[in-house]
Amino acid sequence: MSIPRRTFVRLTGLGTLAALSRTASSDSPNDKSQGEKPMAIADKAGYLANIITVLKTEWPKNRTVNIVCHGHSVPSGYFKTPVVDTFNAYPHLLHRAIKAVYPYCVANVIVTAIGGENSQSGAARFETEVLCHRPDVLTIDYALNDRGLGLQTARAAWVSMIEKALAADVKLLLMTPTPDESHIPDKADEPLNQHAQQIRDLAAEYGVGLIDSLAGFDAYQKANGNVTDLLSQINHPNRKGHDIVAKELFSWFSDQPYPPTVENWKPQ
């Protein structure tokens, strides 16, 4: 028997997608209706266990797994604007890494990001342009542009997307921002650090996954690296920066090392 997809319907009068059924082996959803929210970031070792089972399954018992990357210019693949280097950006690198360790899987990595967008705009099109893809796993990456919104407005937009995704039984990986040249690690009143902390808090509040991209970039700087080593322009990562993000993303899908075939790969 093949592994069925979740069943989605549009709720009359609410205009939101919800998952009405899951496979018998699926995890319990992290839904506010289940009681108190977890107040802890999801456990990397088990959060995507059921998705990983599907990725390991051979034809004809397997099914397609959809991973959706939502956000702004960084997941869109903008390097030095206006160049869009799709195949060196983290969504594509993640896709290659997953295929390297799960050769039987049918996996789509779908990018719904728009350059220049913030979370408020992303939330406005969330149902029609994101949930419509029926994601199994969803990443959200908006904080670099959310500084213009402020913390309160950004939080409302993130909560809107998080709660709609959880109502549809989607596994979430919230992403702290990649930095720009002005970033100072550990400076408490820096807006980028404040938005990153808000995302960490939201991941704990809703019990979902966290990709702490900013921590990875900060670790590089603290090891006497220069943030410009990781940037293609003032506010976009280069391939080296995208590798930092892709490695952390991949670690949620496998406990194997990031595949060297991906790390050493360059587009032709």
VOMIPA-224358 format. One record per residue (C-alpha): residue number from 1; residue in three letters; x, y, z. Coordinates in Angstrom, 1 decimal, always signed. Layout:
BEGIN
> NUM|ALA|X|Y|Z
...
//
This chain:
BEGIN
> 1|MET|+0.0|+0.0|+0.0
> 2|SER|+1.3|+3.4|-0.9
> 3|ILE|+1.7|+6.1|+1.8
> 4|PRO|-1.3|+8.4|+1.5
> 5|ARG|-1.1|+12.2|+1.6
> 6|ARG|-3.0|+14.2|+4.2
> 7|THR|-6.5|+15.2|+3.2
> 8|PHE|-7.1|+19.0|+3.0
> 9|VAL|-10.4|+20.9|+2.7
> 10|ARG|-11.3|+24.6|+2.7
> 11|LEU|-13.4|+25.4|+5.7
> 12|THR|-16.6|+27.0|+4.7
> 13|GLY|-16.7|+30.7|+5.7
> 14|LEU|-13.1|+30.7|+7.1
> 15|GLY|-11.0|+30.4|+4.0
> 16|THR|-8.3|+28.4|+5.8
> 17|LEU|-6.9|+25.1|+4.9
> 18|ALA|-7.0|+22.4|+7.5
> 19|ALA|-5.9|+18.8|+7.7
> 20|LEU|-8.7|+16.5|+8.5
> 21|SER|-6.9|+13.3|+8.4
> 22|ARG|-3.4|+11.9|+8.7
> 23|THR|-1.8|+8.4|+8.4
> 24|ALA|-2.1|+6.2|+11.4
> 25|SER|+1.6|+6.6|+12.1
> 26|SER|+1.7|+10.3|+12.0
> 27|ASP|+2.8|+12.6|+14.8
> 28|SER|+0.2|+14.4|+17.0
> 29|PRO|-0.2|+18.0|+15.7
> 30|ASN|+1.2|+20.9|+17.6
> 31|ASP|-2.1|+22.8|+17.7
> 32|LYS|-3.3|+25.4|+20.2
> 33|SER|-6.5|+23.4|+20.5
> 34|GLN|-4.6|+20.5|+22.0
> 35|GLY|-4.1|+22.5|+25.2
> 36|GLU|-1.1|+24.4|+26.5
> 37|LYS|+1.6|+25.2|+24.0
> 38|PRO|+4.8|+23.3|+24.3
> 39|MET|+7.2|+26.2|+25.2
> 40|ALA|+10.1|+24.2|+23.8
> 41|ILE|+11.7|+24.0|+20.3
> 42|ALA|+10.9|+20.8|+18.6
> 43|ASP|+13.4|+17.9|+19.1
> 44|LYS|+15.5|+17.6|+15.9
> 45|ALA|+15.8|+13.8|+16.5
> 46|GLY|+12.1|+13.1|+16.1
> 47|TYR|+10.2|+16.1|+14.7
> 48|LEU|+10.4|+15.0|+11.0
> 49|ALA|+10.5|+11.3|+11.7
> 50|ASN|+7.4|+10.5|+9.7
> 51|ILE|+8.6|+12.6|+6.8
> 52|ILE|+11.9|+10.8|+6.8
> 53|THR|+10.1|+7.5|+6.8
> 54|VAL|+8.4|+8.5|+3.6
> 55|LEU|+11.7|+9.7|+2.1
> 56|LYS|+13.2|+6.3|+2.7
> 57|THR|+10.3|+4.4|+1.2
> 58|GLU|+10.7|+2.7|-2.2
> 59|TRP|+8.3|+2.8|-5.1
> 60|PRO|+5.5|+1.8|-5.4
> 61|LYS|+4.8|+2.4|-1.7
> 62|ASN|+6.3|+5.9|-1.6
> 63|ARG|+4.6|+9.3|-2.3
> 64|THR|+5.7|+12.8|-3.1
> 65|VAL|+7.1|+15.0|-0.3
> 66|ASN|+6.7|+18.7|-0.7
> 67|ILE|+9.1|+21.1|+1.1
> 68|VAL|+8.1|+24.7|+0.7
> 69|CYS|+10.6|+27.6|+1.3
> 70|HIS|+8.7|+30.8|+2.0
> 71|GLY|+10.3|+34.2|+2.5
> 72|HIS|+12.1|+37.1|+0.8
> 73|SER|+15.1|+37.5|-1.5
> 74|VAL|+17.5|+35.1|+0.3
> 75|PRO|+15.5|+31.9|-0.3
> 76|SER|+14.5|+33.4|-3.7
> 77|GLY|+18.2|+33.0|-4.6
> 78|TYR|+19.2|+36.7|-5.1
> 79|PHE|+23.0|+37.0|-4.8
> 80|LYS|+24.3|+40.3|-6.2
> 81|THR|+21.1|+42.0|-7.3
> 82|PRO|+19.7|+41.5|-9.9
> 83|VAL|+21.4|+38.1|-10.4
> 84|VAL|+19.3|+35.2|-9.1
> 85|ASP|+21.6|+32.2|-8.5
> 86|THR|+18.9|+29.6|-7.8
> 87|PHE|+21.2|+26.6|-7.8
> 88|ASN|+23.6|+28.0|-5.2
> 89|ALA|+20.8|+29.1|-2.8
> 90|TYR|+19.8|+27.0|+0.2
> 91|PRO|+16.5|+25.6|-1.1
> 92|HIS|+18.3|+23.9|-4.0
> 93|LEU|+21.2|+22.8|-1.9
> 94|LEU|+18.8|+21.2|+0.5
> 95|HIS|+17.1|+19.4|-2.3
> 96|ARG|+20.4|+18.0|-3.6
> 97|ALA|+21.4|+16.9|-0.1
> 98|ILE|+18.1|+15.1|+0.5
> 99|LYS|+18.4|+13.3|-2.8
> 100|ALA|+22.0|+12.3|-2.0
> 101|VAL|+21.0|+10.4|+1.1
> 102|TYR|+17.4|+9.3|+0.0
> 103|PRO|+17.8|+8.0|-3.5
> 104|TYR|+14.3|+6.5|-3.6
> 105|CYS|+12.4|+9.6|-2.6
> 106|VAL|+10.2|+11.8|-4.8
> 107|ALA|+10.8|+15.2|-3.2
> 108|ASN|+9.8|+18.7|-4.4
> 109|VAL|+11.4|+21.8|-2.9
> 110|ILE|+9.1|+24.6|-3.9
> 111|VAL|+10.1|+28.3|-3.4
> 112|THR|+7.3|+30.7|-2.7
> 113|ALA|+9.6|+33.6|-1.8
> 114|ILE|+9.6|+37.1|-3.3
> 115|GLY|+12.5|+39.4|-3.2
> 116|GLY|+12.0|+42.5|-1.1
> 117|GLU|+9.0|+41.1|+0.7
> 118|ASN|+8.4|+41.1|+4.5
> 119|SER|+6.3|+38.8|+6.6
> 120|GLN|+3.2|+40.9|+6.5
> 121|SER|+3.1|+40.6|+2.7
> 122|GLY|+4.0|+36.9|+3.0
> 123|ALA|+1.2|+36.3|+5.4
> 124|ALA|-1.3|+38.0|+3.1
> 125|ARG|-0.7|+35.4|+0.4
> 126|PHE|+0.0|+32.5|+2.6
> 127|GLU|-3.2|+30.5|+1.9
> 128|THR|-3.3|+31.1|-1.8
> 129|GLU|+0.4|+30.7|-2.7
> 130|VAL|+1.9|+28.6|+0.0
> 131|LEU|-0.7|+26.2|+1.6
> 132|CYS|-2.0|+25.5|-1.9
> 133|HIS|+1.1|+23.4|-2.5
> 134|ARG|+0.1|+21.0|+0.4
> 135|PRO|+3.5|+21.2|+2.1
> 136|ASP|+4.8|+18.4|+4.3
> 137|VAL|+7.5|+20.7|+5.6
> 138|LEU|+7.6|+24.5|+5.5
> 139|THR|+10.4|+27.0|+6.1
> 140|ILE|+9.7|+30.7|+6.9
> 141|ASP|+12.5|+33.2|+6.4
> 142|TYR|+11.5|+36.9|+6.6
> 143|ALA|+13.4|+38.5|+9.5
> 144|LEU|+16.0|+40.3|+7.4
> 145|ASN|+13.3|+42.4|+5.9
> 146|ASP|+11.0|+42.5|+8.9
> 147|ARG|+13.2|+45.2|+10.6
> 148|GLY|+11.1|+47.8|+8.7
> 149|LEU|+7.9|+46.4|+10.2
> 150|GLY|+9.0|+46.4|+13.9
> 151|LEU|+8.7|+43.5|+16.3
> 152|GLN|+5.0|+43.7|+17.1
> 153|THR|+3.8|+43.8|+13.5
> 154|ALA|+6.2|+41.1|+12.4
> 155|ARG|+5.2|+38.9|+15.3
> 156|ALA|+1.5|+39.1|+14.3
> 157|ALA|+2.4|+38.1|+10.7
> 158|TRP|+4.5|+35.2|+11.8
> 159|VAL|+1.9|+34.0|+14.3
> 160|SER|-0.7|+34.1|+11.5
> 161|MET|+1.4|+31.9|+9.2
> 162|ILE|+2.4|+29.6|+12.0
> 163|GLU|-1.1|+29.0|+13.2
> 164|LYS|-2.5|+28.5|+9.7
> 165|ALA|+0.3|+26.0|+8.9
> 166|LEU|-0.3|+24.1|+12.1
> 167|ALA|-4.0|+23.9|+11.4
> 168|ALA|-3.1|+22.3|+8.1
> 169|ASP|-0.8|+19.9|+10.0
> 170|VAL|+2.4|+21.1|+8.3
> 171|LYS|+5.8|+20.7|+9.9
> 172|LEU|+7.4|+24.1|+10.4
> 173|LEU|+11.0|+25.1|+10.5
> 174|LEU|+11.3|+28.8|+11.5
> 175|MET|+14.4|+30.5|+10.3
> 176|THR|+16.4|+33.3|+12.0
> 177|PRO|+17.9|+35.8|+9.5
> 178|THR|+21.1|+35.7|+7.6
> 179|PRO|+22.9|+39.0|+8.4
> 180|ASP|+23.9|+42.0|+6.4
> 181|GLU|+27.2|+43.9|+6.6
> 182|SER|+26.0|+46.1|+9.5
> 183|HIS|+25.3|+43.1|+11.8
> 184|ILE|+27.0|+43.0|+15.2
> 185|PRO|+26.8|+39.6|+17.0
> 186|ASP|+25.3|+39.6|+20.5
> 187|LYS|+24.4|+43.3|+20.4
> 188|ALA|+21.1|+43.1|+22.4
> 189|ASP|+19.5|+46.3|+21.0
> 190|GLU|+20.3|+45.6|+17.3
> 191|PRO|+17.0|+45.0|+15.5
> 192|LEU|+18.3|+42.0|+13.6
> 193|ASN|+19.2|+40.3|+16.9
> 194|GLN|+15.9|+41.2|+18.4
> 195|HIS|+13.9|+39.7|+15.5
> 196|ALA|+16.1|+36.6|+15.6
> 197|GLN|+15.3|+36.2|+19.3
> 198|GLN|+11.6|+36.7|+18.6
> 199|ILE|+11.7|+33.8|+16.1
> 200|ARG|+13.5|+31.6|+18.6
> 201|ASP|+10.8|+32.4|+21.1
> 202|LEU|+8.1|+31.6|+18.6
> 203|ALA|+9.6|+28.3|+17.8
> 204|ALA|+9.6|+27.4|+21.5
> 205|GLU|+6.1|+28.8|+22.0
> 206|TYR|+4.6|+26.6|+19.2
> 207|GLY|+6.9|+23.6|+19.6
> 208|VAL|+8.2|+23.7|+16.0
> 209|GLY|+11.6|+23.5|+14.5
> 210|LEU|+14.2|+26.2|+14.4
> 211|ILE|+16.9|+26.9|+11.8
> 212|ASP|+19.2|+29.4|+13.6
> 213|SER|+21.0|+30.8|+10.6
> 214|LEU|+22.1|+33.9|+12.4
> 215|ALA|+23.8|+31.8|+15.1
> 216|GLY|+25.7|+30.0|+12.3
> 217|PHE|+26.9|+33.3|+10.8
> 218|ASP|+27.8|+34.6|+14.3
> 219|ALA|+29.9|+31.6|+15.0
> 220|TYR|+31.9|+32.2|+11.9
> 221|GLN|+32.5|+35.8|+12.9
> 222|LYS|+33.5|+34.9|+16.4
> 223|ALA|+36.0|+32.4|+15.0
> 224|ASN|+37.8|+35.5|+13.5
> 225|GLY|+36.0|+35.4|+10.2
> 226|ASN|+34.6|+38.4|+8.5
> 227|VAL|+30.8|+38.5|+7.7
> 228|THR|+31.7|+39.8|+4.2
> 229|ASP|+33.3|+36.4|+3.5
> 230|LEU|+29.7|+35.0|+3.6
> 231|LEU|+28.0|+37.7|+1.5
> 232|SER|+27.6|+38.3|-2.2
> 233|GLN|+26.5|+41.9|-1.5
> 234|ILE|+25.6|+44.0|+1.5
> 235|ASN|+22.6|+41.9|+2.5
> 236|HIS|+22.6|+38.6|+0.5
> 237|PRO|+24.6|+35.5|+1.3
> 238|ASN|+27.0|+34.0|-1.2
> 239|ARG|+27.4|+30.3|-1.8
> 240|LYS|+29.5|+29.9|+1.4
> 241|GLY|+26.7|+31.6|+3.4
> 242|HIS|+24.0|+29.6|+1.8
> 243|ASP|+26.0|+26.4|+2.7
> 244|ILE|+25.8|+27.4|+6.4
> 245|VAL|+22.0|+27.6|+6.2
> 246|ALA|+21.6|+24.4|+4.0
> 247|LYS|+23.7|+22.3|+6.4
> 248|GLU|+21.5|+23.3|+9.3
> 249|LEU|+18.4|+22.6|+7.3
> 250|PHE|+19.7|+19.2|+6.2
> 251|SER|+20.4|+18.2|+9.8
> 252|TRP|+16.7|+18.1|+10.5
> 253|PHE|+16.2|+15.6|+7.7
> 254|SER|+19.2|+13.3|+8.4
> 255|ASP|+21.8|+12.6|+11.0
> 256|GLN|+24.3|+11.9|+8.3
> 257|PRO|+27.0|+14.5|+7.4
> 258|TYR|+26.1|+17.1|+4.8
> 259|PRO|+26.9|+15.2|+1.6
> 260|PRO|+30.3|+16.1|+0.1
> 261|THR|+28.8|+15.8|-3.3
> 262|VAL|+26.7|+18.8|-2.5
> 263|GLU|+29.3|+20.8|-0.6
> 264|ASN|+31.8|+20.5|-3.5
> 265|TRP|+29.2|+20.9|-6.2
> 266|LYS|+29.1|+24.0|-8.4
> 267|PRO|+26.6|+24.6|-11.2
> 268|GLN|+27.9|+24.1|-14.7
//
